[in-house]
Amino acid sequence: MNKKLGFLGFGVLFGFALSRVGASEYDLIVGMFIGQDYKLAWVIVTAIIVGFAGMQVLKKFSRPVASGEPLKISYKELKRWSIPGAAIFGIGWGISGACPGTVLTQVGEGKIYGLFTMAGMICGTYIYARLKESRPDL
């Protein structure tokens, strides 16, 4: 139970950080995509750099994870549907002004349009799961 509370706490802090940098603002996201405002792009680039550096430190010191087993980092295989899926994700992000992390922030801030995006994400995940059952090659 403590582990779940830790995850919840981290999620709340992450959502707060997303809110503070403006990652849940539709206009800021659109501004990034059309090249008018790069504030959010710099936040994303910074997160990528920090994440990359953190992963390199974890790989170098190979500290065990919470389960006690050594850290193992594996790379995800590029599949036939990876590129079209990424394109659909990007188009959806541009239209809705939210990715999976920011949509929860939008809902937490009381932005009603976030509920529609979240409903779309839930429906898309459900459809993918159903397709995956009948076509494991996806």
ABEGO torsion letter per residue (X at the ends): XAAAAAAAAAAAAAAAAAAAAGAABAAAAAAAAAGABAAAAAAAAAAAAAAAAAAAAAAAAGBBBAAGBBBBBBBBBBBAAAAAAAAAAAAAAAAAGBBAAAAAAAAAAGBAAAAAAAAAAAAAAAAAAAAAAABAAX
